[in-house]
């Protein structure tokens, strides 16, 4: 068969049935294979940026370097710890210029919807907004969905916004253990407003209160049953209570709920000295109440800076950050102690089988830990 001819099995009486042709192939000299038989494919290793490169990239506001810097400080790998601390030390003088806002709320209150509307409003004012959203980690697999970028699609596309979802890692208070460090990196990158979204309302929300300047609590309409389930402690931590989804048929009920909350807040001790915590109605769908909320936050900042309370709170946050790091370091040192690692499985089995009490097992472990430390 010649070049570009019909295949031999084609029907000569019906040439239109077969539209394909067969072309004569050309033999080419193949390159010598360098992969040996039985070898596994390995992904080409990319060189990680140095601390100096990360510092330069973060200070230039480059999102890629900021994301990699946050990944470095969130790493649990021991060899990343010193690099992360070196980076934080270099960037520390460039931090502290933003306003830090914590946002929590009851399930279904629409935290992500509010953050997107609020963030887009701030971006429209020319402000750079960083969102540190914390997703709950599974107690079974340890994984998280990390769907905040999907839920905040419009804000994620805004060039003035940066969204970083992180797993809670089982941390109480619904914040990642490295959220403080991530805030410092975002501030060094030039972001004006840092929004920290927590997992949800809980008794340990005091942790987020200790790392932000302004703390918002999102609630839904219908104060009756809602207030019964609300912890008094979380109410006393809030600088503002937001009755969310105040639109459509919920508008009238939202106004009633706001009045109910204001009556209760009047009798509670305010979270910030010299500031009266109030309830506000907001609709993220209609963008009503967003500008007023930002005005209240700016007023809070102005009052706090004039009275010196703002600086006081920042110093208290630094002290709490140090104590939190001490706790984390002690836990790490204890569980990585060679004698503790050796004795722990056996003692756990003895406690589970009822042969030994938990207190006596803990005492043995600490004796082993302290003995070696001496």
Secondary structure, 3 states (H helix, E strand, C coil): CCCCECCCCCCCCCHHHCCCCECCCCCCCCCCCCCCCCCCCCCCCCCCCCHHHHHHHHHCCCHHHHHHHHHHHHCCCHHHHHHHHHHHHHHHHHCCCCEEEEEEECCCCCHHHHHHHHHHHHHHCCCCEEEEEEECCCCCCCCCCCCHHHHCHHHHHCCCEEEEEEECCCCCCCCCCCHHHHHHHHHHCCCCEEEEECCCCCCCCHHHHCCCCEEEEEECCCHHHHHHHCCHHHHHHCCEEEECCCCCCHHHHHHHHHHHHHHHHCCCCCCCCCCCCEEEECECCCCECHHHHHHHHHHHHHHHHHHCHHHHHHHHHHHHHHHHHHHHHHHHHHHCCHHHHHHHHHHHHHHHCCCCCHHHHHHHHHHHHHHHHC
